[in-house]
């Protein structure tokens, strides 16, 4: 069967903040994922699948239930690491893919299960992998995450933050790599996430339909052109696709070398203090996001502009809201504080 052509990522009109948040999480999954909030029909799902499609193939361990990425030795499972040291690790090439998680998924379906009876009889651990095992090295996409059970969302956010999945049953435990890009989407009209869960998403972006006539017309024209000739339309954006993929790969390699001066750390802390943000997750996420932005810009040191740009992605959903205040009020508060700091 012929593979379906995916709508090109660079062909998506507008939604720049959403696209940037997705790119940053692909470069650095430790940011903690992105929650995309907005009305239906605003290219949320299209952007996620398009980004995965443009990324190059990478080496993946053969016969590994967790699909360990061979270039990331630190995140390999114990079996793959042992096979690598013994020179017996076979590999194959595979692209990053999007793993969908239904909102009805149970804990065992998400985290996987341990066969306790087998372990007690033989002394060997037998683990049945779940969705988090499939998601390792990929994008985990959760549509309508606000309708999912809070406990399941907790499990997802824990794994996204730590890069590992820890399963324990009856005193028996098992750990496996689960380094993935977590992307949640939701329509606020159907209910919001609890603040405690919202805070644990690294970045949150708001999306709306294009309200400027030229941009909205462009959305329609491009979609119709794609549906009329998917391959021809995609070919027209191939150069843009390749250039963006190269930028992302360069940023991944540069990220570990990006330095954060003490003055920049102090700036991130000052912003959080002046905004009255609870805890320290906001500061740390802002720094991680700024480092990733610097890598994307080809810079080896974080500057003020990266911190200020990162703050606009990492802080709005963590601000304390006054009664009856909406996201617009929080965004205005953030913009005003950042403007004052720049003076």
N, C-alpha and C positions, 0 to 999 in steps of 0.2 A: 504494500500500500504506500502511495506517495505521501511524504511528510507534508503537513500543512505549513504554508509560509506564515511566519510571525510578523506582525506589524512592526516596522522598525522603530527603535527607541528614539532616534533623532527626529523622526517624523511627527512625534507628539507635539502639538501646538501648546505653548504656554506651560503651566504647571511646573515652573522652574524650581520652586522650592521642594516640591515632591520628588522631582527627578534628582535633585542634588542630594536629598536625604537618602534615597535609595542607593545612589552611587557611593556615598560615604560609608554606608553600612556594608556594601560589597567589598570595599577596600579594607575596612576594619570592622569585622563583626562584633568586636568587643565593645563597640559603642552601645550595644544593647537593643538593637532593632528600631523599627519606626512604626508608629501608628498613624495611619492616614484617615483623617476624619472629613467627611463631606458627603454631599448629595450623590445619588446614583448617576451613572453615565458621565463620570469625570475622568475616565481613563485610568482608574486605580489598578485594576487587574491587568489591563493592557500594558501599562508601564512596567509592572513586575515581570511579566512574561517576556516582554521585549528586552529588558535588561539582561535577563538570564541568557537569552538567545544570542546576544551580540558578543558575549564573553568567549574567549578561546577555550579549546579543549585542554584538559590537564591530566596528568598521570594519576590513575586510581588503582589501588591494590586489588588484585584479582582474588575472587572467592572470599571477600571480606564482607560480613554482614553490615559493617558500618561505612563501607566505601571510603576507607582512609585515603587521604591525599598524600601521595608519596613525597611531595616536596616539603611537607610539614611534619617532620619527624617527631617533634614534641607532642603533637596531637594524635599520633598513631595509637591504635589499640595495642595491648600487650602482645597479641599473637602476631600482628604485622611487624612490630618492632623486633620480635625474636626472629621472624623469617628474614627480615632485612639484614640483621646481624649475621645470620647464617648464610646469607647470599642466596636464599631460596624464595625471595619475594617477587612474584610475577605481577606485571602491571598491564593495564590497558588504558586507552585514552577515552575520556568522556567529558561532555560539557556539563556545566552547572545546570541543574534543573529546578523546577518549581514543584515542591511537594505540598499538596493541598490537605488541610486538616478540617474535616467537617465539624460543625459546632456541636454535634451530638456525640463526639468521640469520648470514650471512657478513659479512666486513668491507665488501665492496662493497655488499651489500644495506643495511647500516647507514649507512655514511658517504657512499655514492654513488661514481660512477666518472667518470674523465676519459677522453675519446676521444683518445688520444695521436696516432693516425694522422691524424685530422682536423686536430688542432692543427698537426702538422708540415707538412701539405699546404697549409693555408689561413692559418695564423698566428692563427686564432681558437680560443678555448677552447670546447669543447663538454662540458658537464657533465650527467651523468645523475643526477638527485637520488635520494637514498636515504631511509631512514626518518627520519634526523635533519632532513631538509628538511620532511617531513610533520609532524614534531613541533614545529616552530617555532611558538611562541605557544600550544601545546597541552600536554596531559599525555602523557608517554611512559611507558607501563605495561609493566613487565617482570616477568612471573610466573616464579617459580622462578629468580631471577637467580643464585642460587648454583650452578646447574647449567650456566650459560653459560660459554663460553670466557673466560678472564681477560683476554685481549687485547681482546675486544669490550666487556667491562665497562669497561676502561680508556678506550676511545674514548667511551663514554657519559658517564663521569664527567668526562672532559676537557671535553666539549661543555657539560655541565650547569654546570660551574664557570666557564667562560669566556663562555658565551653565543654561541659561534661554532663552526663546524665547519671544520676545515682539512684539505684533501685534497691530497696530493702524490704524483705518479707521474712517474718518469723526469725529475725536475728541473722538472716543470711543476706549478704549485700553483693551488688555487682555494679561496676562502673564502666562506662564506655564513652568515647569521644562524641560530643554533640555540638560541634562548632558550626553554627548556621546563621543565616541572615533571617531574623524574625520580622515579618511584615504582617501587621494586623490592619484591617480596614473596618470602618463602621460608619453608620449614618446616625448622627447625634439625635435625630428625631425619634429613633427607636430606643433611646435610653443610653446613658453614659456609663463608663467604667467607674468603679469606686476609686477615689483619689489615691488610695494606697497602691492600686494596680497601675493607675495612670502614671504615677511617679516613676514606676520601674521601667517604663518604656524609655529607651535612650532619647529618641527624638519623636516629636509629634508635629504633623503638618496639617493645615486646613486646606481643603480644595473646594473650589466652586467652578461652575461652568463659566466659560468665557463670556464676558459682557460687552467687550469691545467688538464692533461690527466686523472689522477686517479679520480679526483673529477667529471669531466664530464662523465666518464664511470659510476661512482656511481649513478649519476643523472638518467641515462638511465636505469640501472639495477633496481633501486628502483621503478621507474615509471612502468616499465613492470611487476615487481612483484606485485605491487599494483593492476594493471588492471587485472592481472590473478586471484588474490585472495584477494579482498579488505579487508574482515574481518580478514583473517589470517595474512595479512601484518600489519594491524592496531594493532592486538593483540600483535605482536612482539614488538611494541613500547609502550604498555600500561604502563609499569613501568616508562618509561621516561615521558610519559604524566602526570601521577599522581604526580611524583616528581616535575615537572615544575609547575603544577597547585597549589601544596602546597606552593611552593616558592612565587608564585604570591600572594596568599591569605595572607601569612605571611607578605609580603611587604606592602600590603594594610593596614593591622592593625598597622604596625610599622611606617608608613609614617608620621603620625601626631606627632610622638615623635622625629623625626629627627631634631637635632639642627644644626644651621649654625653659626659657630663662626664668629666674626667680621673680622678676618684675611682672612677667606675664601670669605666673601663678597667683601673685598678689592681686593683679587686676581681676582675674576670674573670681577670687574670693571676695573682693570689694563689691563686684557687681551682685553677687549672691546676697551679701550682707545688706546692701542698700535696697534690694528688692524684698528682703525679709523671707527668703526661701528657707524652708525647713530642711534640716539634715545637710549632708555633704555630697549626696549623690549628684545634685545639680552641678556643683563645682567640678567634680571629677569628670562628669560626662561632657561638660563644656570644654575641658582641657583635651579630652580624647578626640572630640569632634574637631577642635582647632588644630590638633596635630594632623589629623587626617586631611583637613582642608589644606594645610601647608604642603603635605605630600602631593596632593592633587595639583597644587599650584607649582610644584617642582622646587619647593623651598625646604631647606634643612633646619630652619628655625621658625618657631611660631611667633608671629607679630600681633600687634594690637588689632589689625583688621580681621585676622582669622578668629581671634577671641570674640570680637563683636559680632561677626557673622555666625559663629557657633552658638553664641548666646541666644540668637533669634530662633534657633532650631531646638535648643536643649532646655530653654527656660520657660516659655509661655505657659505650658501645661503644669508647671510646678509653682506658679505664683499663687499666693493667697488671694482669693476673690472676695470682694465685699458682697453683701447680700444683694441679689438680683443683678449682679454684674456678669456679663457674658465674656466670651473669648476676645471680643473686640476691645473691651475695657482693659483686659489683661495685656493685650498686645500694645495698646496705647501707653500703659504704664511702663512696659519694658522699653519702648522706643524713647520715652521721655527720660528714663534713667540713663540709657546708653548715651543720649545726646548730651546730658549734663556731664557725664564722665569724660566725653570727648572734648569738652570746653577747656 
